Amino acid sequence: MKKALLTGLKGFGMGAANVVPGVSGGTVALLTGIYGEIVAALDSLTQGRTWKALFQGRWKDFWQAVRGSFLLPLGVGVVLSVLSLAKLMVWLMGAYPVQVWAFFFGLILASAFVLLRDISSWRGRDVLLALLGLGLGVWVCTLDALSGTPDAPWYIFLCGAVSVCTMILPGVSGSFVLLVLDKYEYVMKAIDPAHFNLPVVVVFALGCVVGLLAFAKFLHWLLGKWEKQTMIVLLGFILGSLVKVWPWSNPEALVEAGVITDPSQAAALPLWPSALLWSLAGLALVVALEFSTPKKQSNQ
């Protein structure tokens, strides 16, 4: 029960991260030491022998194959977090954008150093892979949002399939992908209890399931064949994502929150003492998580 509760709390953290555009649930999974287990568990759901056990009534074998005692509390934690925090996070980002972004900036920066520490024996090609990941991360996080996108079920399904992949991809936020696809507010409103839209939620959830299983299989193959190289590219992604969570990167949001009156004033870094404090809080959270979780082996 204690292990299930702890796994559920980790899932809650992953869900909370994915609600914020610019923050990745995969980063939380890496920090809490469950990244590899998540990828392996999701990959098992794509195996024919797993479903054969289910259809033959071998419930115990199926449960063990999919790591049910791990995935169930993790999934419950993620779902509860998204449903309970969606409205709160939208409000916080609108009222206190500098502080929210600063907190996650510190959290992500510290996360990158944790991952960097766990990668040893760097070579020239490893540096190139890190730079590649950095470039891709910056490129993805600076994409311009689409406009005038349809509300048709096929597009909502596509949004779910693409955005959910980032739940297990550190450095790229599922919510940010929804922003790029012009469906962040639409989906957040659909899952808000006050405006709950069941058809939209069902279609989006189906897209999430399909996308997550397909991407998990690909990522499991990558980790099995090139674990160190994959982790280095992910490290680059995490560092590249910092351009999105820089507290003053969205002057328009600062104007809407009343922090500044003109977008050009963002260059003066308003509220920087508060931003520094919240960045240190994010860093402290990572340090606390590191001390409370078992040490991970270095990727050789």
GIZIRA-V748928 format. One line per field, one symbol per residue. ss: DSSP state (A for helix, B for strand, O for the rest). Layout:
ss=???
//
This chain:
ss=OAAAAAAAAAAAAAAAAAAOOOOOAAAAAAAOOOAAAAAAAAAAOOOAAAAAAAAOOOAAAAAAAOOAAAAAAAAAAAAAAAAAAAAAAAAAAAAOAAAAAAAAAAAAAAAAAAAAAOBOOOOAAAAAAAAAAAAAAAAAAOOOOOOOOOOOAAAAAAAAAAAAAAAAOOOOOAAAAAAAOOOAAAAAAAAOAAAOOAAAAAAAAAAAAAAAAAAAAAAAAAAAAOAAAAAAAAAAAAAAOAAAAOOOOOAAAAAAOOOOOOAAAAAAOOOAAAAAAAAAAAAAAAAAAAAAOOOOOOBO
//
